[in-house]
Amino acid sequence: MLASIKALPEQVRQYLIVTGNYWVFTLTDGALRMLVVLHFHQLGYSPLAIAMLFLFYEIFGVVTNLVGGYLGARLGLNRTMNLGLGLQVLALGMLLLPTSMLTIAWVMAAQGLSGIAKDLNKMSAKSSIKLLVTSGQYGSGEQETLYKWVAGLTGSKNALKGAGFFLGGALLSLFGFTAAIGILAGMLVLIWLFSMVKLKKDLGKAKRKPKFNEIFSKSRSINILSAARLFLFAARDVWFVVALPVYLASKFGWDHYYVGGFLALWVIGYGCVQSIAPSLTGKRQGKTPDGRSALLWVILLTFIPGLIALALSYDIAPQISLLLGLILFGCVFAINSSLHSYLIVSYASDDGVSLDVGFYYMANAMGRLLGTILSGWVYQVAGLEACLWISSAFLAMTVTISIYLPKR
């Protein structure tokens, strides 16, 4: 097995290391989220209060993506990826205190550190693929290969995050909160040590040292795509993060195991659709997607939340309408997300790629933050239907912005 890995081209070996790092990190990230949700639910915290534990996780994601891209260009993506792994180990270590000492402020701080770690790791992984694929060995099929690798990495990440939800629940049931955190930390330490030895030292380091004021992208296409990404993810999280789990528990009487299990399956399915997105968006015709593709798919997505809201408002088989609508939304959203992930890596400059990718994922994090805050507040004030209508409005904004994406 080791001999066959060593026989692979250097670019492929580096891709496997980057992907392995990202996979294990994502698995622990999903497990950690479920551990925190279920543990604090058992302690009697309301769903909205639990969601607020992740507020720093989202806020620090905005800053990390912006500054992380700059650090990746100056220091190298191997260092930012390994820094992300190390910070996640530290975040898990913060939660190894006795349960009685885990105050809300302490858990929020640990989640904030985990948010920094997650976005450093994600930015590094996505940027690395651009460099590994554009090394010249794929010739005229470079863009098709890039799309396939990006879709595979993005889709597998979301599938593993869903698997992490299951892992977190299983570890909590078998070992308890503190021991489960220790198991996750031990797993991640091994991957961290391996990565520090094997990951290429100059991966992603810009030939020209960028200045700090270059963290804001000067590319028109990247700015447009980043704005579209912000509203796309706000449209998902405005009803998915807080409103949907609370609605499933309060209106349908699901206990938290059913809610967590269903959302885990949804995320896994979402990731699988992302992985096969190239086959659904033109690969069979030998085409790679462009701005026109992104526009058409988001137009289709725009109508789905509104239709679900209408079904709930008129009491048309609410449970079936919501669940089928959620599955349809997840499939179409996954294709939109995969298209965006490919386009940003395609648009990004080869030298200092992490600057462009970091700026784009900063917009992604801002969308998640906006959606998370609105999800709790709007649901509390006006209910799930209002969250769904706001989702459609955000998607209409995405459509408007996407009109200006490059058509080739």
N, C-alpha and C positions, 0 to 999 in steps of 0.2 A: 504493500500500500504506500509506504513512504517513498519507495523507489519510483513508483509511478507518478507520485506528486512531484518529485524532484525532476522528472523527465519533462514536465510541462514547461511551456515558455514562461519567462520571468513575469510578463504582464499578467498571465493567467494565475500564477502562484500568488502574486500580490493581490489580485482581485479576490481570490479565495480567502486570503487572510483578512482583507477588509470586510468581506461579506460575513465571514465567521465572527469577527468582532461585533459587527452590527447585529447579527442574529442573536448572539448570547446576551448582548446588552439589551436588545428589545425584549427578549424573553424575561429577563429580570425586571425590566421597567414595567411590563404589563403585570407581572406577579406582585410587584411592590404596590402598584395602584390598587389591586384587588385586596391585598392584605390590609392596607390602610382603610379602604372602604368598609370591608366586612368587620374588621376589628372595632372601628369606632361606631359602626352600627350596633354591634353587640354592647357597647358601652352606653348606648341610648342617645347618640347624637342624631339630629334630624338630617334628612338627605341634603338640604341646602347648606347646613353647617359643614357636612362632610365635603361637599363640593368646594366650599371656600378654603378647605385645607390645601387645595391645589392651586390657589390663586397665585402664590409666588412662583409655582412651577411654570405657569403661563407667562407671568410678567417678566421673569428672568429669561425666558425663551426669546423675547423680543430683543433684549440687549445682547444676549449671547450670540445670536445669529449675526448681528451687525458687527460686533467686535471680533467674533470668532473667525469670520471670513478674513479680516485683516491679519489676525494672528496666523491663520493657516498660510496666507501668502508670504508672510515674513519668516515664519519659523519652520514651515513644512507641515503637511497634513498628518504625517505620522505622529508628530508631537501633539497636535490638537486632538487626534483620535485617542491617543494614550492618556492625555490629560482628562478627556471625558470619562474613560474607563476608571481612572484613579479617583475622580470626584464622585462617581457613582458608588465606588467601594466606601468612600468616606461618608456619603449620605446614608448608606445602609448601616455603617458603623454607628452613626448617631442614633439610630433606632434600636440599638442593642441594649439600651438602658432598661432597667425594670419598668414595667408598665405604669406603675404609679408615678414615675418621674417624667413620663411622656406628656408634657403639657401641649396645648394647642400651638403656642408660639414655637416650641421646639420642633414639632412635627412640620409646621409650615416652613421653618428654616431648612429642615432636611429635604422637604419636597422642592424648595427653591434651588438647593444645591443639585438635586437630581435633575431639575429642569435645565440647569446650565450644562450638566454632564450629557444629557440626552441630545441637546441641540449641537453641542460640539461634536458628538459622535456622528449624528446624522449629516451635518454639513461636511464633515471630513469624508464620510463614505460616498456621498453623492458627488462631491468634487473629484474624488479619486478615480471614479469610473470614467469621467471625461478624459482624464490624463492617460489612463491605461488603454482606453479604446482608441484615442486619437494618436497613438504612437506610430501609426503608419502601416502596420502590418495587415490591416483589413481592407486597404485600398478603396475601391469605389463603393463597397458595401459598408463603409464606416458608419454612416448615419443609421442604417438598419440595425447594425450590431449595437450601436449606442442605445437605440430605443429598446431593443430586446433586453440588454443588460440592466438598464435603468428600470424598466417595467418589472423584471425579475426581482431586483433588489427591493423595490418599493412594495411589490405585492407580497413577497415573502416576509418583509418586516411587519406588515399588518396582520398576516396570518399568524405569525409568531407572537404578536402582541395579544391576539385573542387566545392563543395557547397559554400565554403567560397568565391570563385571567384564570384559566382552569388550574394552572400550577399553583398560583397564589392561594386559591380556595382549598386545594388539596393539602398543601403544606400547612395551612392554618388548622385544618381539621386534624391532621396527623400529629403535628409537633407543637402547635401553639405559636403565638406571634413571634416571640423572641427567638426561638430555635429556627423558625422559618426564615427570618431575616438573616440569621447566621449562615444558613445553608446557601442562600442566594449570594451573600458576600463571599463565601469561600469559592463558589463556582466562578465568580467574576474575577477574583484575585488570580486564579490560574490562567484565565484568558489574557488578563492584563500583562502578566509576566511574559507569556509567550509572544504577545504583540510587541512588547518593547524590544525583544531580541530579533524578531523576524521581519517586522515591517520596514520597508525601504526608508532609509534615513532622509533622503532629499525629496520625497514624494510631495509634489504640489508647491514647493518653494519657488516663489517668483524670481525670475532672473533679475528684474529691476525691483528694488525694495520699494513697495508702495508707501505713500504718505497716509497719515491717519485720516485726512479729509477725503481720501478716495474711497472710504467705506460706503459712500452713497453712490449708486450706480449712475453713470453718465450715458448709458445705453438706452435709447428710446424704447426698443423692443422689450428689454428687461424691466424697465419701469412700468410699461403697460401690463406685461404679464404679472408682475408683482402686485399691482393694484387689483387685477382680476382674481389673483389667488387670495388676497385678503378677504374679498367679499364672498368668494366660493366657500372658504372654510368657516367664515362667520355664519353663512347660511346653513351649514351642517350643524355646528355646535350650538346654535341658538335654540334648537329643540332637542338635540341628541344628548348633551352633557348632563343637564339637570332635569329638564322638563320631562323627557321620555321615561327615565327610570322611576321618577316619582309618580308619573301618571300610571305606569304599569302596576306599581305597587298599590296605589290608592284607589284607582278606578276599577282595575281588573282583579284586585286582591292577590296578586302574585307575591310570594315571599322573596327575600333578597337572593336566595339561591337560584330561583327561576329567573329573576331579573338578570343577575350576573351571568348565568349560563346562556340565556338568549342573546345578550349583548356580546358575549364572547364568540358565539357561533356567527353572529352578524359580522363581527370584525374579521373572523377567519374567512368567511365567504367573500367579504369585501376585498381582502388581500388576494384571494384566488382570482377574482375577476381582474384585478390590477395586473396580475402576472400574465394573463392571456390577452391583455388589451391590444398588443401589437397585431394579433390575429383578427381582432374585431375592427380595427381602424385602418386597414389598408395593406397589411403585410402580404396577404394572398395575391393582391394585385401588383406587388412589387413597389409599393409606395410608402413613403414615410410621411407622418402627419405634419400639418403646418397650422398657421393661425386660423385658417378656414375650418379645419377639423375641430379645433377647440371651440369655435363659435357655434357650430352646428350641435355639438354634444351638450353644451350648456343651455342652449335654447330648449332642447328636449327635457333637460333636468328641471328647468324653471317651473313647469306646470305641475310637477308631482306633489310638492308640499301643499299647494293650493287645493288640489283634488282631494288629498287626505283631509284637509281642514273642512272642506265641504261635506265629505262623508261623515265626519264626526259631528258637525253642526246639525245635520239632518238625521242623525242617529241611524245611518245606513250600515248595519252590521259593524258597529264600531271596532270590535276586536279584530275581526277579519280584515276590515278596511285598513286599519292601522298597521297590522303586521305585514300584509301583502304590499302596502304602500311603502313600508320601511325597506322591505327586500328590494323592490323596484328602485327606490331611491338609492340604496346602497350600490346596486349594480351600475347604474348610470353615473353616480357620483365617482365610483372607482375608476371608470374610464376617463372621466374628466380629470381626476387627480393624476392618473398615469400620463395623460397627454401633457399636462402642465409640467410634471417632473421631467419628462423627456425634453420639452421645449426649453426649459431653463438651462439644462446641461448642454443642449445644442447651441443656444444663444451665447453662452458664457465664453469669455476669452480663454484661450489656452494658458496664457501666462497670467498667474494670479487668479485662476478659476474660482477659488474659494471666496474672493471678494464679491463676485456676481452671485454665486450660489448663496452666500451668507446674507446678502441684501434681500434676495428673494424669499428666503426662509424667515427672515425678520418680518416680512409682510405676512407670511403664513402664520407666524406666532401672534401677530397683532390681530389677525382674523379670529384665531382660537380664543384669545383673551376677550375680545369684544363679544363673541358668541357665548362664552362661558358666563360672563357677567349678566348679559341680557337673558340667558336661559333661566337663571334663577329668579331674576327680578320680574320679567314679563310673565313667567308661569305663575308666580305668586300673586301678581296683580290681575292678570286677565286669562290665564289658562293656556292649555296646549295649542288650541286653535290659533290664538294670537301669535304664538311662537312660530307656527307653520306659515302664517301669512307674512310675517317678517322675513322668514326664510325665503319665500318666493320673491319678496321685494329685493333682498340682497342678491339673489340670482339674476333678477332683471338688471341690477347694476353691473353684475359680471358680464351679462350679454352686451350691454352698452359699451363697456370697456373693451371687450374682446373683438368688437368690430374693427378696432384699430391695430390688432396684432398683424404682423407681416403675413401675407398670404403665401409666401414661399420661404 
